Amino acid sequence: MNRFDRQRICTVSNICCSLCNIGILISLYYGMIILVFIFLFLENACIQFFSPSEQSMIQGVVESDQYGAAAGINQMVNSLYALFGVGIATMVYWTFGIYGSILVNTLTFITSGILIQTISIPEKVRVPNGRTKWKEVNLKMLITEFKEGIRYIYQNETLKKLLLGFIVFG
């Protein structure tokens, strides 16, 4: 994650989610339920790349003494989304039906991707470890970095307990 442009990861993640939503629309139209589940799986996989990049960019843009406030505001927005999102989605569904609600979701992903791309973020925040070319990425490097990450977690008592909590409680 730290090897690639964080802003681009957020944008591409949103675009991929919107494409998955279009795939869901087409699959529903033709009654191919198995494809709906495949597109939902792919969409959820794409979403997993968004949050770490977003959090890293926020930390890069905000002064270190304001991290707590920025994290709090971000958490508050996420909580409001969790609180009101279901109600809003229900109203959209009742108003526009399943196809309309998926289309609205698609448009929100596209809008988010466009807005994120228009933000002026310094390159040192977007690419803190310098630019990486796809040719430089290989399986051996990924496995090595994965092992280093596991080793780091294993050496940090707090991270071990946190990981155990996620494993046990989901």
C-alpha positions in Angstrom: 0.0 0.0 0.0 2.8 2.4 0.9 4.5 1.9 -2.4 1.7 3.4 -4.5 -0.1 6.7 -4.9 -2.6 6.8 -2.1 -4.8 9.3 -3.9 -4.9 7.2 -7.0 -5.7 4.1 -4.9 -8.8 5.9 -3.5 -9.9 7.0 -6.9 -9.3 3.6 -8.6 -11.1 1.9 -5.7 -14.1 4.1 -6.2 -14.1 3.5 -9.9 -13.8 -0.3 -9.4 -16.7 -0.2 -7.0 -18.8 1.7 -9.5 -18.0 -0.8 -12.2 -18.9 -3.7 -9.9 -22.3 -1.9 -9.3 -22.8 -1.7 -13.0 -22.0 -5.4 -13.2 -24.6 -6.0 -10.4 -27.2 -4.1 -12.3 -26.6 -6.1 -15.5 -26.5 -9.4 -13.6 -29.8 -8.6 -11.8 -31.4 -7.6 -15.1 -30.5 -10.9 -16.6 -31.3 -12.9 -13.4 -27.7 -14.1 -12.9 -27.7 -14.2 -9.1 -24.3 -16.0 -8.9 -22.7 -13.0 -10.8 -24.4 -10.6 -8.3 -22.5 -12.4 -5.5 -19.3 -12.4 -7.4 -19.6 -8.6 -8.1 -20.5 -8.0 -4.5 -17.4 -9.9 -3.4 -15.2 -7.9 -5.8 -16.7 -4.6 -4.6 -16.0 -5.4 -1.0 -12.5 -6.4 -1.9 -12.0 -3.0 -3.7 -13.5 -1.1 -0.7 -10.8 -2.6 1.6 -8.1 -0.6 -0.3 -9.9 2.7 0.3 -9.8 3.2 4.0 -6.1 2.7 4.7 -5.2 5.1 1.9 -7.7 7.6 3.1 -6.4 7.4 6.7 -2.8 7.8 5.5 -3.7 10.8 3.4 -5.5 12.4 6.3 -2.4 11.9 8.6 -0.2 13.4 5.9 -2.3 16.5 5.4 -3.1 17.2 9.0 -0.6 18.6 11.5 0.6 16.0 14.0 -1.0 17.9 16.9 -4.4 17.7 15.1 -4.4 13.9 14.5 -6.7 13.3 17.3 -9.3 15.9 16.2 -9.0 14.7 12.5 -9.5 11.1 13.5 -12.4 12.0 15.7 -14.1 14.0 13.0 -13.5 11.1 10.5 -15.0 8.6 13.0 -18.0 10.9 13.7 -18.7 11.1 9.9 -18.4 7.3 9.6 -20.7 6.9 12.6 -23.3 9.3 11.1 -23.1 7.3 7.9 -23.7 4.1 9.8 -26.6 5.7 11.7 -28.4 7.4 8.9 -27.1 5.4 5.9 -29.5 2.6 6.3 -32.5 4.9 6.6 -31.5 7.0 3.6 -30.8 3.8 1.6 -34.3 2.5 2.5 -35.9 5.7 1.3 -33.9 5.6 -2.0 -34.9 2.0 -2.4 -38.6 2.8 -1.8 -38.4 5.7 -4.2 -36.3 4.3 -7.0 -36.5 0.5 -6.6 -33.5 -1.9 -6.6 -32.1 -0.7 -9.9 -32.4 3.0 -9.0 -30.8 2.4 -5.6 -27.9 0.6 -7.1 -27.6 3.3 -9.7 -27.5 6.0 -6.9 -24.8 4.0 -5.2 -22.8 3.8 -8.4 -23.1 7.6 -8.9 -21.9 8.2 -5.3 -18.8 6.1 -6.0 -18.1 8.0 -9.2 -18.7 11.4 -7.5 -16.4 10.3 -4.7 -13.6 9.3 -7.1 -13.9 12.6 -9.0 -13.8 14.7 -5.8 -10.9 12.8 -4.4 -8.9 13.3 -7.7 -9.6 17.0 -7.6 -8.1 17.5 -4.2 -4.6 19.0 -4.2 -2.5 16.7 -2.0 1.3 17.1 -1.9 3.3 14.2 -3.5 5.2 13.5 -0.3 1.8 12.6 1.3 0.5 10.7 -1.7 3.7 8.7 -2.3 5.7 8.8 1.0 8.2 6.1 -0.1 8.7 7.4 -3.6 7.1 6.2 -6.8 7.1 2.5 -7.5 6.7 1.0 -11.0 4.6 -2.1 -11.6 7.7 -3.8 -13.0 9.4 -3.5 -9.6 6.5 -5.4 -7.9 6.9 -9.2 -7.8 5.7 -12.1 -5.7 9.0 -12.4 -3.8 8.9 -8.8 -2.7 5.2 -9.1 -1.6 6.0 -12.3 0.4 9.0 -10.6 2.0 7.0 -7.6 3.0 4.1 -9.8 4.3 6.6 -11.7 6.5 8.0 -8.4 7.8 4.5 -7.3 8.7 3.7 -10.6 10.5 7.1 -10.3 12.4 6.3 -6.7 13.4 2.8 -7.8 14.7 4.4 -10.7 16.5 7.0 -8.4 18.3 4.3 -5.9 19.3 2.2 -7.1 22.3 -0.6 -4.6 21.7 -1.0 -5.5 18.0 -1.0 -9.2 18.9 -3.9 -8.7 21.3 -5.7 -6.5 18.8 -5.3 -9.1 16.1 -6.5 -11.9 18.5 -9.5 -9.8 19.3 -10.4 -9.4 15.6 -9.9 -13.1 15.0 -12.1 -14.1 18.0 -14.8 -11.5 17.7 -14.7 -10.7 14.0 
